[in-house]
Amino acid sequence: MPITLKEANMFVQKMHRHHKPVTGHKFSIAVTDGEKVCGVAIIGRPIARYADDGLTLEVNRVCTDGTKNACSMLYGASWRAVKAMGFKRLITYTLPEEGGSSLKAAGWKLIGETGGGRWSRRDRPRIDMHPLQKKLRWEAR
């Protein structure tokens, strides 16, 4: 079901292990057990500039309360919605220790390892609030 960014971010704030809420999105969706929200996905433009080609979106956050199959449902629904909107590709990133079973179950493909690292630069200092290690990039096409 659709969910507002404010509601999705409140869920992320409460439940996500290592990420904060996001500042913008194209759309957000939720999975429910019929009574309460069990998980959310926030989909937006790709964070990496090179991937922002106008035909690609990124799952910027997926967060669940641990309900069985909720992650796979969110990844699958995200891809179906993005495809229906005319986009050609949907990407996301995981930490290597996260395994990716939900993405595999939803039909996503592991593309490879990405750089990771700091966002802060001498001329653009920032406080890093995210995991700094290399990440795995996944793609739905």
C-alpha positions in Angstrom: 0.0 0.0 0.0 1.2 3.6 -0.5 2.6 5.4 2.5 3.8 9.0 3.0 7.4 9.8 3.3 6.8 11.2 6.8 5.2 7.9 7.9 7.9 5.8 6.2 10.6 7.8 7.8 9.0 7.4 11.2 9.1 3.7 10.8 12.8 3.8 9.6 13.7 6.0 12.6 12.1 3.5 15.0 13.3 0.2 13.4 16.3 0.5 11.1 19.6 -0.9 12.4 22.1 1.6 10.9 20.4 4.2 8.6 18.5 7.4 9.3 15.4 8.6 7.5 15.8 10.1 4.0 15.1 13.7 2.9 13.2 13.0 -0.3 11.7 10.3 -2.4 9.8 9.5 -5.6 7.4 7.3 -3.6 7.2 5.0 -0.6 5.3 1.8 0.0 4.4 -0.3 3.0 3.5 -3.9 3.6 1.0 -4.7 6.3 -0.3 -7.8 8.1 -3.9 -6.4 7.6 -3.8 -4.3 10.8 -0.4 -2.7 11.2 2.6 -1.7 9.0 5.2 -4.4 9.1 7.7 -2.8 6.7 8.4 0.1 4.4 10.4 0.8 1.2 11.5 4.3 0.2 12.3 4.7 -3.5 14.1 7.7 -4.9 16.7 8.9 -7.4 20.0 7.1 -7.2 22.5 8.5 -4.7 25.4 7.9 -7.1 25.4 10.6 -9.7 26.6 8.2 -12.5 23.5 6.0 -11.9 21.1 8.9 -12.1 20.4 8.6 -15.9 16.6 9.4 -15.8 15.7 5.7 -16.3 17.0 4.4 -13.0 15.6 4.6 -9.5 17.0 3.4 -6.2 15.5 1.7 -3.2 17.0 4.1 -0.6 15.6 2.3 2.4 13.9 -1.0 3.2 13.0 -1.6 6.8 10.8 -4.2 8.4 9.8 -5.3 11.9 11.0 -8.9 11.1 7.7 -10.1 9.6 8.5 -13.2 7.5 8.8 -12.4 3.7 8.1 -8.6 4.3 11.5 -7.6 2.7 11.0 -9.7 -0.4 7.4 -8.4 -0.8 8.7 -4.8 -0.6 11.5 -5.4 -3.1 9.2 -7.2 -5.5 6.5 -4.5 -5.2 9.0 -1.7 -5.6 10.3 -3.2 -8.9 6.7 -3.7 -10.3 5.8 -0.1 -9.4 9.0 1.4 -10.9 8.6 -0.7 -14.1 4.9 0.4 -14.4 6.1 4.0 -14.2 8.3 3.5 -17.2 11.7 3.2 -15.5 14.1 0.6 -16.9 16.2 -0.3 -13.8 15.9 -0.3 -10.0 19.1 -0.6 -7.8 19.8 -0.9 -4.2 22.8 -1.6 -1.9 23.4 -4.0 1.0 26.2 -4.5 3.4 28.2 -7.7 2.6 27.1 -9.3 5.9 23.4 -8.9 5.0 23.4 -11.8 2.6 20.7 -10.7 0.2 18.2 -13.6 0.5 15.2 -11.2 0.3 16.6 -9.7 -2.9 17.3 -13.1 -4.5 13.8 -14.2 -3.6 12.4 -11.1 -5.3 14.4 -11.9 -8.5 17.1 -9.3 -8.1 20.6 -9.9 -9.4 23.9 -9.2 -7.6 25.9 -6.8 -9.8 29.0 -6.5 -7.8 30.9 -4.6 -5.1 31.0 -0.9 -4.8 33.6 1.5 -3.3 32.0 2.6 0.0 34.0 5.2 1.9 33.5 8.7 3.2 31.4 11.5 1.7 33.4 14.2 3.5 35.9 16.1 1.4 38.3 18.9 2.4 36.3 21.5 0.5 32.9 19.9 1.6 33.2 18.5 5.1 30.4 16.2 6.3 29.8 14.0 9.2 29.5 10.4 8.1 26.3 8.8 9.5 26.4 5.6 7.4 28.5 2.4 7.3 31.7 3.2 5.4 32.7 -0.3 4.2 32.3 -1.5 0.6 28.7 -2.4 -0.3 27.0 -4.8 -2.7 25.0 -3.4 -5.6 21.8 -5.3 -6.6 19.7 -4.6 -9.7 16.2 -5.4 -11.0 15.6 -5.1 -14.7 
